[in-house]
Amino acid sequence: MTRNDQLRRSSTRLQKQGTLWFQQTRGAGETFLAESREAGVTFVQDIGTAGSKLASTTGRSTQAFRKALQKEALDWQRLVLQTRDAYVAALKERFDRAERQALSTREALRPESVEVTVLGSAKGLLAKAQSRVDERLEQAAKPARPAKPATAKAAKKPRAPKARTAKRPAKLADVPLRNYDQLTAKDVVNRVQRLSGPQATAVLEYERARKRRATVIRAAEQRLSAAS
């Protein structure tokens, strides 16, 4: 085999190998391009889906955050209004109480109120004094207890029979009014006008049995006729 033949064969082999490399390279390039295009489309789709999810999640979070801010703002507003109303109500109550105290003090310091208070106290003291005087007079009007005999074996003297009267005088317990015996006819007449029917009857019977004052008897009879 000559040298030329060898060169031809070598050139043919190189040509075949070059053609095969070119074909393989072009096929690999086409496959890469196709796969790259598919991967790009998938990547774009994935990026779009992820972006949509991100936008949706961010929107929901933003809306929830806005609602929370609005609720907190309303709560703070209500708290401020309640605090203001409570403070105003407390101030108003304090002013009203001070005004009532001032009015009470002014009413108590008026001359008429002071006079009424003094007269009421004086009336109470006079009533207590009158009650004590009546008690003393009542005790003084009670009959003294009879003295006991010196010995239990002493003979009792027979008492002389008393003449019967048409009407026995009333006992001290039957006195129709307190300190009746110390009252004047004018005092009894003034009191009879305010007595009830049974009290006026007791005064009439007592007066007829004891003192027999015409003015008192007439006043008691008039009171009984008016009551009937």
Residue pairs with C-beta under 8 A, 6 or more apart in sequence:
107 113
108 114
108 117
134 178
134 179
137 179
137 182
138 178
138 179
141 172
141 179
141 181
142 172
143 172
167 208
167 209
168 209
169 209
169 210
170 205
170 206
170 209
170 210
174 202
174 206
175 181
175 206
176 199
176 202
176 203
176 206
177 183
177 188
177 191
177 203
180 188
180 206
181 210
183 191
185 213
185 215
185 216
186 215
188 203
188 207
188 213
188 216
188 219
189 215
189 216
189 219
192 200
192 203
192 216
192 219
192 220
192 223
193 219
193 223
195 203
195 223
196 227
197 223
197 224
197 227
197 228
200 220
200 223
200 224
200 227
201 220
201 224
203 216
203 220
204 217
204 220
204 221
204 224
207 213
207 216
207 217
207 220
208 217
